[in-house]
Amino acid sequence: MAGRRLTRSFYRRDPRVVAPELLGKVLVHGDRSGRIVEVEAYCGAIDAGSHAYRGPTRRNATMFGPPGRLYVYFTYGMHWCANAVCGEDGEGVAVLLRAAAPLGGLGEMRAARPAARRQRDLASGPAKLCQAFGIDGSFDGADLATADGGVTITDDGVAPPPAPGISTRIGLSVGAEHPWRWYVPGDANLSRPG
């Protein structure tokens, strides 16, 4: 997949700034690639909806590490979710990758997501995205900025939408009031409509 890998300095900012700028960028793992169309920001100590709200633990340690790492966690006892770590070392902030429009490696994605009936269902949610891209707990801590760990995010020149959709985050019991979800309006690959 052509494109320039995003640098560590791209991620070393507030996740509420990084998140909408990730729209249109390309998630790459081997032959699999997809355009990021939906994201959510998580803001550490000021955000009751964040895994980092109460400080570092063994589970969330990657969130407190260098920006540009992939924080992967297990949820509901069955699904993996992936986040791009942002901010400064020790801050505990990240952007959840919620959905992507498949671009390459469709055969591998379909093999990983046999229940997906349509192409737009391959990566239309954070757990589906991880399944489609073959991302699991072994990728926790992978370096997106260097592609060490086999996964990265690139910029192939497609700009984020000038007026992205904005809403509250999905599926939270606390911290749900913050409008920190951004998405490409009208994209067929969203986890749910705007």
Buried (B, 14 or more C-beta within 10 A) or exposed (E): BEBEBBBBEBBBBEBBEBBBBBBBBBBBBEEBBBBBBBBBBBBBEEBBBBBBBEEBEEEBBBBBBBBBBBBBBBEEEEBBBBBBBBBEEEBBBBBBBBBBBBBBBBEBBBEBBEEBEEBBBBBBBBBBBBBBBBBBEEBBBBBBBEBEBBBBBBBBEEEBBEEBBBBBBBEBEEBEEBEBBBBBEEBBBBBBEB
